[in-house]
Amino acid sequence: MSDSTTTILILFLLVLVFFLVILYKKLNHDTDGEYTLQRIVYKEGGFRDRLRGTVTVLESRLRDRPCSHSADPDEDGQEMQDFQAVQRQEAENGSDDIQRD
């Protein structure tokens, strides 16, 4: 690509980002703060929960592979119980944080 094409693409990208920010602020203003980044990320079913779900699915798929590295099946069960306990604790702490808003 030539220098002028690169410059035009960069300017176009900056204009799109600028409009995205403007529209986000307008939407947030019109809905009285309904669409804050904190609520989008931390609310139930938000980005954080979706990401955790994806990680859990990936972990389970990787653990179900035939060439498991763990020699003791009880060890895998204990690890999963520990993981679920941590998830429950984080979910409780996360819901407490949202309720304080």
Protein Blocks (a to p, Z undefined) as FASTA:
>chain_A
ZZklmmmmmmmmmmmmmmmmmmmmmmmmmnnomagfklmmmmghiaklmmmmmmmmmmmm
mmmpmbbcbfblklmmmmmmmmmmmmmmmmmmmmmmmmmZZ
